[in-house]
Amino acid sequence: MTTHRSVGRQQHHRERSAAVSLGSLPTTLTTDYWVVDETGRLADPSRVADLPGAAGTDSPHSLAVETSPCESCAELHRSLTDRLRSTVTAAHDRGCRLLALGIRPDLLADDSPFPGGQPPPSATAGTRVAFEPEAAAAADCYNTLLALDPAFTCVNTTTRADGDQRYACGRPSLSYGGPPGRYRTTGDHDAPAGATTDRQPVAWLDGGSRIEWRSLDATTPTLLVDLIADVTTILQEAAIRRLSIESFGNGFDADRVVLPTPEWRAIYTSEAIQRGLSSVLLRAYLERFGIETGWYRAASPSAVGGVSSSELPGLCRRRASDLEADLGVSPLG
């Protein structure tokens, strides 16, 4: 089981930083998981329908687990694992298991229904993280989260058969919509008519009082909360520094935080989609914000994809066991 970094030696520093820079930063986490049966194949929707969270997704093969608003990453981890354990137990009672993968598992097979194509939105699973910053810090928090969109690759779970990041199937297009020197401001959160806001990596909620980051994969709680802890630390540091947007020198620099231009942000996101953490350019970018990419490369299970139909059920069973081990729950059967 992966060692949890953000609950322990780093947590005191994270919470102390929050008190100095952002004050209270309530955070809510919602994560999707696929439901498979005892054989490792997608469970029949009738077995999924009455599970907790089954109404929270668009797919009849998945469910959503949501935490309460939490004041620290330690509390967030406890809330997620407690609720997820209850959901796993309920699934076991129905002869089912939960699976943490960003793509519907049957689409990982070489003969998937969408070979080389674009699956429907309900074929992807992910995580939504809602932050509630103080009003004075909201715009900078939004802009910093946009710059951190490529960090989703730290917890990427799936790839295409040709090696591309499979998470690209559900990625949003990036566009510049704010005034000079900013990506967006608190006055820009109303989406144009017909816009598909559900595909935006960062979105304003509740009239701008909350900011939702939608760039994470459906991975295990340990890895997920560790990345959220890293992102929270960056938000805390950014809140007490001057913010600028430039083509080069992105990251923390003395008393400044330098965010990339929209063009460079698109380049970093493309690197995350196509090459993941094998990209030297992307690793250097994330490291300049303080994200230890080497730790994620070592701790994350290998991204999967392009497996045969005969191998897929066994893969799903192993990944279900990984999630159960992370939660300290006995495997089904």
Secondary structure as a PSIPRED ss2 file (coil, helix, strand):
# PSIPRED VFORMAT (PSIPRED V4.0)

   1 M C   1.000  0.000  0.000
   2 T C   1.000  0.000  0.000
   3 T C   1.000  0.000  0.000
   4 H C   1.000  0.000  0.000
   5 R C   1.000  0.000  0.000
   6 S C   1.000  0.000  0.000
   7 V C   1.000  0.000  0.000
   8 G C   1.000  0.000  0.000
   9 R C   1.000  0.000  0.000
  10 Q C   1.000  0.000  0.000
  11 Q H   0.000  1.000  0.000
  12 H H   0.000  1.000  0.000
  13 H H   0.000  1.000  0.000
  14 R H   0.000  1.000  0.000
  15 E H   0.000  1.000  0.000
  16 R H   0.000  1.000  0.000
  17 S H   0.000  1.000  0.000
  18 A H   0.000  1.000  0.000
  19 A H   0.000  1.000  0.000
  20 V H   0.000  1.000  0.000
  21 S H   0.000  1.000  0.000
  22 L C   1.000  0.000  0.000
  23 G C   1.000  0.000  0.000
  24 S C   1.000  0.000  0.000
  25 L C   1.000  0.000  0.000
  26 P C   1.000  0.000  0.000
  27 T E   0.000  0.000  1.000
  28 T E   0.000  0.000  1.000
  29 L E   0.000  0.000  1.000
  30 T E   0.000  0.000  1.000
  31 T E   0.000  0.000  1.000
  32 D E   0.000  0.000  1.000
  33 Y E   0.000  0.000  1.000
  34 W E   0.000  0.000  1.000
  35 V E   0.000  0.000  1.000
  36 V E   0.000  0.000  1.000
  37 D E   0.000  0.000  1.000
  38 E C   1.000  0.000  0.000
  39 T C   1.000  0.000  0.000
  40 G C   1.000  0.000  0.000
  41 R C   1.000  0.000  0.000
  42 L E   0.000  0.000  1.000
  43 A C   1.000  0.000  0.000
  44 D C   1.000  0.000  0.000
  45 P H   0.000  1.000  0.000
  46 S H   0.000  1.000  0.000
  47 R H   0.000  1.000  0.000
  48 V H   0.000  1.000  0.000
  49 A C   1.000  0.000  0.000
  50 D C   1.000  0.000  0.000
  51 L C   1.000  0.000  0.000
  52 P C   1.000  0.000  0.000
  53 G C   1.000  0.000  0.000
  54 A H   0.000  1.000  0.000
  55 A H   0.000  1.000  0.000
  56 G H   0.000  1.000  0.000
  57 T C   1.000  0.000  0.000
  58 D C   1.000  0.000  0.000
  59 S C   1.000  0.000  0.000
  60 P C   1.000  0.000  0.000
  61 H C   1.000  0.000  0.000
  62 S E   0.000  0.000  1.000
  63 L E   0.000  0.000  1.000
  64 A E   0.000  0.000  1.000
  65 V E   0.000  0.000  1.000
  66 E E   0.000  0.000  1.000
  67 T C   1.000  0.000  0.000
  68 S C   1.000  0.000  0.000
  69 P C   1.000  0.000  0.000
  70 C E   0.000  0.000  1.000
  71 E C   1.000  0.000  0.000
  72 S C   1.000  0.000  0.000
  73 C H   0.000  1.000  0.000
  74 A H   0.000  1.000  0.000
  75 E H   0.000  1.000  0.000
  76 L H   0.000  1.000  0.000
  77 H H   0.000  1.000  0.000
  78 R H   0.000  1.000  0.000
  79 S H   0.000  1.000  0.000
  80 L H   0.000  1.000  0.000
  81 T H   0.000  1.000  0.000
  82 D H   0.000  1.000  0.000
  83 R H   0.000  1.000  0.000
  84 L H   0.000  1.000  0.000
  85 R H   0.000  1.000  0.000
  86 S H   0.000  1.000  0.000
  87 T H   0.000  1.000  0.000
  88 V H   0.000  1.000  0.000
  89 T H   0.000  1.000  0.000
  90 A H   0.000  1.000  0.000
  91 A H   0.000  1.000  0.000
  92 H H   0.000  1.000  0.000
  93 D H   0.000  1.000  0.000
  94 R C   1.000  0.000  0.000
  95 G C   1.000  0.000  0.000
  96 C E   0.000  0.000  1.000
  97 R E   0.000  0.000  1.000
  98 L E   0.000  0.000  1.000
  99 L E   0.000  0.000  1.000
 100 A C   1.000  0.000  0.000
 101 L C   1.000  0.000  0.000
 102 G C   1.000  0.000  0.000
 103 I E   0.000  0.000  1.000
 104 R C   1.000  0.000  0.000
 105 P H   0.000  1.000  0.000
 106 D H   0.000  1.000  0.000
 107 L H   0.000  1.000  0.000
 108 L H   0.000  1.000  0.000
 109 A E   0.000  0.000  1.000
 110 D C   1.000  0.000  0.000
 111 D C   1.000  0.000  0.000
 112 S C   1.000  0.000  0.000
 113 P C   1.000  0.000  0.000
 114 F C   1.000  0.000  0.000
 115 P C   1.000  0.000  0.000
 116 G C   1.000  0.000  0.000
 117 G C   1.000  0.000  0.000
 118 Q C   1.000  0.000  0.000
 119 P C   1.000  0.000  0.000
 120 P C   1.000  0.000  0.000
 121 P H   0.000  1.000  0.000
 122 S H   0.000  1.000  0.000
 123 A H   0.000  1.000  0.000
 124 T E   0.000  0.000  1.000
 125 A C   1.000  0.000  0.000
 126 G C   1.000  0.000  0.000
 127 T E   0.000  0.000  1.000
 128 R E   0.000  0.000  1.000
 129 V E   0.000  0.000  1.000
 130 A E   0.000  0.000  1.000
 131 F E   0.000  0.000  1.000
 132 E C   1.000  0.000  0.000
 133 P C   1.000  0.000  0.000
 134 E C   1.000  0.000  0.000
 135 A H   0.000  1.000  0.000
 136 A H   0.000  1.000  0.000
 137 A H   0.000  1.000  0.000
 138 A H   0.000  1.000  0.000
 139 A H   0.000  1.000  0.000
 140 D H   0.000  1.000  0.000
 141 C H   0.000  1.000  0.000
 142 Y H   0.000  1.000  0.000
 143 N H   0.000  1.000  0.000
 144 T H   0.000  1.000  0.000
 145 L H   0.000  1.000  0.000
 146 L H   0.000  1.000  0.000
 147 A H   0.000  1.000  0.000
 148 L C   1.000  0.000  0.000
 149 D H   0.000  1.000  0.000
 150 P H   0.000  1.000  0.000
 151 A H   0.000  1.000  0.000
 152 F H   0.000  1.000  0.000
 153 T H   0.000  1.000  0.000
 154 C H   0.000  1.000  0.000
 155 V H   0.000  1.000  0.000
 156 N C   1.000  0.000  0.000
 157 T C   1.000  0.000  0.000
 158 T E   0.000  0.000  1.000
 159 T E   0.000  0.000  1.000
 160 R C   1.000  0.000  0.000
 161 A C   1.000  0.000  0.000
 162 D C   1.000  0.000  0.000
 163 G C   1.000  0.000  0.000
 164 D C   1.000  0.000  0.000
 165 Q E   0.000  0.000  1.000
 166 R H   0.000  1.000  0.000
 167 Y H   0.000  1.000  0.000
 168 A H   0.000  1.000  0.000
 169 C H   0.000  1.000  0.000
 170 G H   0.000  1.000  0.000
 171 R C   1.000  0.000  0.000
 172 P C   1.000  0.000  0.000
 173 S C   1.000  0.000  0.000
 174 L C   1.000  0.000  0.000
 175 S C   1.000  0.000  0.000
 176 Y C   1.000  0.000  0.000
 177 G C   1.000  0.000  0.000
 178 G C   1.000  0.000  0.000
 179 P C   1.000  0.000  0.000
 180 P C   1.000  0.000  0.000
 181 G C   1.000  0.000  0.000
 182 R C   1.000  0.000  0.000
 183 Y C   1.000  0.000  0.000
 184 R C   1.000  0.000  0.000
 185 T C   1.000  0.000  0.000
 186 T H   0.000  1.000  0.000
 187 G H   0.000  1.000  0.000
 188 D H   0.000  1.000  0.000
 189 H C   1.000  0.000  0.000
 190 D C   1.000  0.000  0.000
 191 A C   1.000  0.000  0.000
 192 P C   1.000  0.000  0.000
 193 A C   1.000  0.000  0.000
 194 G C   1.000  0.000  0.000
 195 A C   1.000  0.000  0.000
 196 T C   1.000  0.000  0.000
 197 T H   0.000  1.000  0.000
 198 D H   0.000  1.000  0.000
 199 R H   0.000  1.000  0.000
 200 Q C   1.000  0.000  0.000
 201 P C   1.000  0.000  0.000
 202 V E   0.000  0.000  1.000
 203 A E   0.000  0.000  1.000
 204 W E   0.000  0.000  1.000
 205 L E   0.000  0.000  1.000
 206 D H   0.000  1.000  0.000
 207 G H   0.000  1.000  0.000
 208 G H   0.000  1.000  0.000
 209 S C   1.000  0.000  0.000
 210 R E   0.000  0.000  1.000
 211 I E   0.000  0.000  1.000
 212 E E   0.000  0.000  1.000
 213 W E   0.000  0.000  1.000
 214 R E   0.000  0.000  1.000
 215 S E   0.000  0.000  1.000
 216 L E   0.000  0.000  1.000
 217 D C   1.000  0.000  0.000
 218 A C   1.000  0.000  0.000
 219 T C   1.000  0.000  0.000
 220 T C   1.000  0.000  0.000
 221 P H   0.000  1.000  0.000
 222 T H   0.000  1.000  0.000
 223 L H   0.000  1.000  0.000
 224 L H   0.000  1.000  0.000
 225 V H   0.000  1.000  0.000
 226 D H   0.000  1.000  0.000
 227 L H   0.000  1.000  0.000
 228 I H   0.000  1.000  0.000
 229 A H   0.000  1.000  0.000
 230 D H   0.000  1.000  0.000
 231 V H   0.000  1.000  0.000
 232 T H   0.000  1.000  0.000
 233 T H   0.000  1.000  0.000
 234 I H   0.000  1.000  0.000
 235 L H   0.000  1.000  0.000
 236 Q H   0.000  1.000  0.000
 237 E H   0.000  1.000  0.000
 238 A H   0.000  1.000  0.000
 239 A H   0.000  1.000  0.000
 240 I C   1.000  0.000  0.000
 241 R C   1.000  0.000  0.000
 242 R E   0.000  0.000  1.000
 243 L E   0.000  0.000  1.000
 244 S E   0.000  0.000  1.000
 245 I E   0.000  0.000  1.000
 246 E E   0.000  0.000  1.000
 247 S C   1.000  0.000  0.000
 248 F C   1.000  0.000  0.000
 249 G C   1.000  0.000  0.000
 250 N C   1.000  0.000  0.000
 251 G E   0.000  0.000  1.000
 252 F E   0.000  0.000  1.000
 253 D E   0.000  0.000  1.000
 254 A C   1.000  0.000  0.000
 255 D C   1.000  0.000  0.000
 256 R E   0.000  0.000  1.000
 257 V E   0.000  0.000  1.000
 258 V E   0.000  0.000  1.000
 259 L E   0.000  0.000  1.000
 260 P E   0.000  0.000  1.000
 261 T C   1.000  0.000  0.000
 262 P H   0.000  1.000  0.000
 263 E H   0.000  1.000  0.000
 264 W H   0.000  1.000  0.000
 265 R H   0.000  1.000  0.000
 266 A H   0.000  1.000  0.000
 267 I H   0.000  1.000  0.000
 268 Y H   0.000  1.000  0.000
 269 T H   0.000  1.000  0.000
 270 S H   0.000  1.000  0.000
 271 E H   0.000  1.000  0.000
 272 A H   0.000  1.000  0.000
 273 I H   0.000  1.000  0.000
 274 Q H   0.000  1.000  0.000
 275 R C   1.000  0.000  0.000
 276 G H   0.000  1.000  0.000
 277 L H   0.000  1.000  0.000
 278 S H   0.000  1.000  0.000
 279 S C   1.000  0.000  0.000
 280 V H   0.000  1.000  0.000
 281 L H   0.000  1.000  0.000
 282 L H   0.000  1.000  0.000
 283 R H   0.000  1.000  0.000
 284 A H   0.000  1.000  0.000
 285 Y H   0.000  1.000  0.000
 286 L H   0.000  1.000  0.000
 287 E H   0.000  1.000  0.000
 288 R H   0.000  1.000  0.000
 289 F C   1.000  0.000  0.000
 290 G C   1.000  0.000  0.000
 291 I C   1.000  0.000  0.000
 292 E C   1.000  0.000  0.000
 293 T H   0.000  1.000  0.000
 294 G H   0.000  1.000  0.000
 295 W H   0.000  1.000  0.000
 296 Y H   0.000  1.000  0.000
 297 R H   0.000  1.000  0.000
 298 A H   0.000  1.000  0.000
 299 A H   0.000  1.000  0.000
 300 S C   1.000  0.000  0.000
 301 P C   1.000  0.000  0.000
 302 S C   1.000  0.000  0.000
 303 A C   1.000  0.000  0.000
 304 V E   0.000  0.000  1.000
 305 G C   1.000  0.000  0.000
 306 G C   1.000  0.000  0.000
 307 V E   0.000  0.000  1.000
 308 S C   1.000  0.000  0.000
 309 S C   1.000  0.000  0.000
 310 S C   1.000  0.000  0.000
 311 E C   1.000  0.000  0.000
 312 L H   0.000  1.000  0.000
 313 P H   0.000  1.000  0.000
 314 G H   0.000  1.000  0.000
 315 L H   0.000  1.000  0.000
 316 C H   0.000  1.000  0.000
 317 R H   0.000  1.000  0.000
 318 R H   0.000  1.000  0.000
 319 R H   0.000  1.000  0.000
 320 A H   0.000  1.000  0.000
 321 S H   0.000  1.000  0.000
 322 D H   0.000  1.000  0.000
 323 L H   0.000  1.000  0.000
 324 E H   0.000  1.000  0.000
 325 A H   0.000  1.000  0.000
 326 D H   0.000  1.000  0.000
 327 L H   0.000  1.000  0.000
 328 G C   1.000  0.000  0.000
 329 V C   1.000  0.000  0.000
 330 S C   1.000  0.000  0.000
 331 P C   1.000  0.000  0.000
 332 L C   1.000  0.000  0.000
 333 G C   1.000  0.000  0.000
